[in-house]
Amino acid sequence: MEDLFQHIDLKTWKRKEYFEFYSTFDQPYFGIDTEIECTNALLYCKANGVSFFMYYMFCAYKALNTIPEFRTRIVDEKPRIYNRIHVGTTIGRPNGSFAFAYAPFLDDFEGFIESFKKEIEAVNNSEGLRLSENTARIDLMHCSSVPWISFKGIKHASNSKFKDSIPKLTFGKYYQKDNKMILPISVHAHHGLMDAIHVSEFLNKTEDLLMKLN
């Protein structure tokens, strides 16, 4: 069976000093709230009857899986890098409540949609937060969407007693600006594992995928 992750050798890791420094912080996360263009993706989804939510989720996870820093986690106070990061997200129900959901990331868009639809159906047929072993996995990126608000900033609930290293990704309500469709996006990440330059790389790659002509 293929290993899901590789241990990182602290002796040779270029982020060793940063990791040790920020790991002593009570709150080692930093956050960047910005926006990316999504004009072509939105036009494609509307023309082809595709869920824009699923489409931008697919693009985001395809992008982050190409960046090692977004696949790095801390387990037992030691860093490790996973081969692939999967979808950990919140799904809203028609009654206004929400639940946690998990879906494996698949490179094939049609396969990804099929898997995601099954998870949405499972959420709609359940009650409560729907916590499970899958939603508690560490090889996830926590993602949420607030499609009612074009936010300028966001702050997440946190538990200071729990040492977390999973990045947080939030999408807002898209809007039009200068004949372009704009998607608000927020990224929060452990500063011992990555810096703003890695977030910038992720944002650029995601925007490129959203603007790629289909």
N, C-alpha and C positions, 0 to 999 in steps of 0.2 A: 504493500500500500504506500502510495506517495506521501511523503511528509507534508503536513499542512503549513509548516513554518520552519525557519532556521534561526538558531540562536545567534545573537550578535556578540562578537568578541570585543569586550570593552577596551582591551588593550590596544586594539587597532582601529576602533571606531572613531571616525572624525568628529562625532557629536559627543564624545565621552564627557568633556568638561561641561558642555551645555546641559547634558542629561543629569549629571550629578548636581549641578547648580540649581536648576529649576525643580528638580525632584524634592528639594527641601522646602519648597513653597507650600503654604496651605492651599493656595489656589494658583496652580501653574498654567492655567489656560489663558490664551490671548484670543481676541476675536476681531474679525474684519467684516464689516457690513458694507456691501457695495451692490453693484448691479451689472448685468451682462445683457447683450443684445440677443434676442430670440426670434427676430422677424421671420426668417426663412423656416425655422422649425414650426412656428405657429401656423404659417400659411400651408405648410406640408400637412400638418395634422388636420387642419380644417378641410383641406381638399380631399383627404384620404380617409376621413372618419376615424382618425387615430387619437387616443387619449393624450392630450398634451402633457398631463401629469406623468403618465408612464414614459412618454418620450423623453422629457427632460431628466427624469430619474435615470433612464438608461444611459443617456449621454454623460451625466455626472459620474455615474459609477464606472463607466468605460474609461473616463478620464482619470479618475482617482486611482484606478487599478494599475495605471502606468507609472505612478509616482511612488517610489519605495517608502517615503516618509509617511504617506497616508496609509500604508499597510503595516506600519510598525506599532507594536503595543508593548505595554509593560506588564509582565506576569511574574509574581513573586519578587518584585523590585528589580527585575532584570529585563532588558529590552529583547524583543524577538521580532522578526519580520515574517509576515504571512504571505503565502504565495498569491492569495486572492482574498479580497474583501467582499462581503455580501451585504444585502440590503436589510437594514434594521430601521423600520419606519413606523410612523403612526398613521392609522387609517380612520377617517371619520365615518360615523354611521348616520343614516338618515334622521335619527332622533336627536342628533347633536352631540352624542357621546363619541368617544374614540377608543381605539385599542392599539396595542403594539402588534406589529406584524414582522414576519421574516420571509425573505425570498432569496434563494441562491442567485447570484449574478451569473447570467449567461451571455456569452458574446453574441449569440443569435437573437436579434430583436424580437422575432416572432415567438421564439421559445421563452424569452424573458416575459413578454406580455402574457402568454398562456399561464405561466407560473404565478405571475403577479395577480391575475384575475382570480385564480383559485384562492389565493390568500385573502383578497378583498371579500370574496364570497364567504369565506370562513369567518372573517371579522363580522360581517353583517348577520351571520347566524349565531353569534355569540353575545355574551354580556360581559361587562367589566373590562379590566385592563388586558386580560388575556396573556398573562405572563407565562413563559414556558422556558424550557432549556434553550430553544432556538433564539428567543428574543433576548436571552441573557448571554448569548455567545459574545466572545471578545473580538472575533474576526468579522466585525460589522463596522459600518459607519452609521451612526445614529442620524436619521434624517426626518424632517417634518416639513409640512407645507401649511402655510396660512394664506390661502387663496382669497381671503376677504380683505387683506391689508397690504398695501404697498409700503412696507416699513422702511424706516431710515436707520433703525438700530434694533437689536434684540438681545435679551438676557435670558439665560437658561436657568431653570431650577437646578440646584446642586446639593450634594450631601457631603459635607466636609469630613465625615467619618469614613467615607468610601473613596479610595484612591482610584481615580478614573484616568484612562488614557485614550479613550475612543473619541475621535473627532466628531463634532456636531455640525450638521448641515441643515440650513433652513431656507426654503423658498417662499417668496411672497407673491402678491397679486401682480400680474404683469400689467403694464400700462403703455400708452403711446407717448412718444416724445420725439419731435422733429421727424415725423414720418417713419420712426423706428419703433419696434415693440421691445420693451425693456422688462427684464425679469429681476426683481430684487433677490439677493442671495446673501446669506450670512454663513461664515465659517468660523468655528471655534475649535482650537486645537491645543494640545499640550506643548508648551514651548521647549520642553526638553527633547522633544521628538522632531520638531520642525520649526521653521521660521516663516516670516511673511513671504519670502521669495518662493517657497514651496506652495503657499496658498495662491500666489499670483500665477504660478505654473498651472495649477489646477483650474483656476478661473479661465485662463486663456485657452486651455485645451477644451474645456466644457463649451465655451462660447464658439470655438472653431467648429465643434461637432454640431451645435445648434444652428450655425449659419451655413453649414455645408449643404449644397444643393442636393436634394434627394431625387 
